[in-house]
Amino acid sequence: MNERALQITARDQPLQTLAPLELRLDEVPLTVDPKPRRKVKAWVRFGDTPVRVDAVAARWTPSAVGITFTVDGQEHRCWVWAGAVDEIS
């Protein structure tokens, strides 16, 4: 998706994130990077629209990754399944 289409999608639809029941943060180990810098490509959803974004992995569990990314100057944060994330080398 080109940058302009991503801006419109991010403006018009809510960013989806995993629910607490899916994350199970009270049951599984959580790693928090104090200085997030691990660059990734991740699939996220704005409403029903899937979009692949350049992001930074800020925290993770064995099955999910908390990412941050910027669209049109606005920072977004969400949790996605680990399988939706590819590390950029």
Contact map, one row per residue, 1 for C-alpha under 8 A:
11101100000000000000000000000000000000000000000000110000000000000000000000000000000000000
11111100000000000000000000000000000000000000000000000000000000000000000000000000000000000
11111110000000000000000000000000000000000000000000000000000000000000000000000000000000000
01111111000000000000000000000000000000000000000000000000000000000000000000000000000000000
11111111100000000000000000000000000000000000000000000000000000000000000000000000000000000
11111111110000000000000000000000000000000000000000100000000000000000001000000000000000000
00111111111000000000000000000000000000000000000000000000000000000000001100000000000000000
00011111111100000000000000000000000000000000000000000000000000000000000000000000000000000
00001111111110000000000000000000000000000000010010000000000000000000000000000000000000000
00000111111111100000000000000000000000000000010000000000000000000000001000000000000000000
00000011111111000000000000000000000000000000000000000000000000000000000000000000000000000
00000001111111000000000000000000000000000000000000000000000000000000000000000000000000000
00000000111111100000000000000000000000000000011000000000000000000000000000000000000000000
00000000011111110000000000000000000000000000011000000000000000000000000000000000000000000
00000000010011111000000000000000000000000001111000000000000000000000000000000100000000000
00000000000001111100000000000000000000000001111000000000000000000000000000000100000000000
00000000000000111110000000000000000000000000100000000000000000000000000000000111000000000
00000000000000011111011000000000000000000000000000000000000000000000000000000111100000000
00000000000000001111111000000000000000000000000000000000000000000000000000000000000000000
00000000000000000111111110000000000000000000000000000000000000000000000000000000000000000
00000000000000000011111100000000000000000000000000000000000000000000000000000000000000000
00000000000000000111111100000000000000000000000000000000000000000000000000000000000000000
00000000000000000111111110000000000000000000000000000000000000110000000000000000000000000
00000000000000000001111111110000000000000000000000000000000000000000000000000000000000000
00000000000000000001001111111100000000000000000000000000000010000000000000000000000000000
00000000000000000000000111110000000000000000000000000000000000000000000000000000000000000
00000000000000000000000111111000000000000000000000000000000000000000000000000000000000000
00000000000000000000000111111100000000000000000000000000000011000000000000000000000000000
00000000000000000000000010111110000000000000000000000000000011000000000000000000000000000
00000000000000000000000010011111000000000000000000000000001111000000000000000000000000000
00000000000000000000000000001111100000000000000000000000001110000000000000000000000000000
00000000000000000000000000000111110000000000000000000000011100000000000000000000000000000
00000000000000000000000000000011111100000000000000000000011000000000000000000000000000000
00000000000000000000000000000001111100000000000000000000010000000000000000000000000000000
00000000000000000000000000000000111110000000000000000000010000000000000000000000000000000
00000000000000000000000000000000111111000000000000000001110000000000000000000000000000000
00000000000000000000000000000000001111100000000000000001110000000000000000000000000000000
00000000000000000000000000000000000111110000000000000001110000000000000000000000000000110
00000000000000000000000000000000000011111000000000000111100000000000000000000000000000111
00000000000000000000000000000000000001111100000000000111100000000000000000000000000011110
00000000000000000000000000000000000000111110000000011110000000000000000000000000000011110
00000000000000000000000000000000000000011111000000011110000000000000000000000001000111000
00000000000000000000000000000000000000001111100001111000000000000000000000000001000110000
00000000000000110000000000000000000000000111110001111000000000000000000000000001000100000
00000000000000111000000000000000000000000011111111100000000000000000000000000000000000000
00000000110011110000000000000000000000000001111111100000000000000000000000000000000000000
00000000000011110000000000000000000000000000111110000000000000000000000000000000000000000
00000000000000000000000000000000000000000000111111000000000000000000000000000000000000000
00000000100000000000000000000000000000000000111111100000000000000000000000000000000000000
00000000000000000000000000000000000000000011110111110000000000000000000000000000000000000
10000100000000000000000000000000000000000011110011111000000000000000000000000000000000000
10000000000000000000000000000000000000001111000001111100000000000000000000000000000000000
00000000000000000000000000000000000000001111000000111110000000000000100000000000000000000
00000000000000000000000000000000000000111100000000011111000000000000100000000000000000000
00000000000000000000000000000000000000111100000000001111100000000011110000000000000000000
00000000000000000000000000000000000111110000000000000111110000000011100000000000000000000
00000000000000000000000000000000000111110000000000000011111100001111000000000000000000000
00000000000000000000000000000001111111000000000000000001111100001111000000000000000000000
00000000000000000000000000000111100000000000000000000000111110001110000000000000000000000
00000000000000000000000000000111000000000000000000000000111111111100000000000000000000000
00000000000000000000000010011110000000000000000000000000001111111000000000000000000000000
00000000000000000000000000011100000000000000000000000000000111110000000000000000010000000
00000000000000000000001000000000000000000000000000000000000111111000000000000000111000000
00000000000000000000001000000000000000000000000000000000000111111100000000000011111000000
00000000000000000000000000000000000000000000000000000000111110111110000000000011110010000
00000000000000000000000000000000000000000000000000000000111100011111000000001111000000000
00000000000000000000000000000000000000000000000000000011111000001111100000001111000000000
00000000000000000000000000000000000000000000000000000011110000000111110000111100000000000
00000000000000000000000000000000000000000000000000001111000000000011111000111000000000000
00000000000000000000000000000000000000000000000000000010000000000001111111110000000000000
00000110010000000000000000000000000000000000000000000000000000000000111111110000000000000
00000010000000000000000000000000000000000000000000000000000000000000011111000000000000000
00000000000000000000000000000000000000000000000000000000000000000000011111100000000000000
00000000000000000000000000000000000000000000000000000000000000000000011111110000000000000
00000000000000000000000000000000000000000000000000000000000000000001111011111000000000000
00000000000000000000000000000000000000000000000000000000000000000001111001111100000000000
00000000000000000000000000000000000000000000000000000000000000000111100000111110000000000
00000000000000111100000000000000000000000000000000000000000000000111000000011111000000000
00000000000000001100000000000000000000000000000000000000000000011110000000001111100000000
00000000000000001100000000000000000000000111000000000000000000011110000000000111110110000
00000000000000000100000000000000000000000000000000000000000000111000000000000011111110000
00000000000000000000000000000000000000000000000000000000000001111000000000000001111110000
00000000000000000000000000000000000000000000000000000000000000110000000000000000111111000
00000000000000000000000000000000000000000111000000000000000000000000000000000001111111000
00000000000000000000000000000000000000011110000000000000000000001000000000000001111111100
00000000000000000000000000000000000000011100000000000000000000000000000000000000001111110
00000000000000000000000000000000000001111000000000000000000000000000000000000000000011111
00000000000000000000000000000000000001111000000000000000000000000000000000000000000001111
00000000000000000000000000000000000000100000000000000000000000000000000000000000000000111
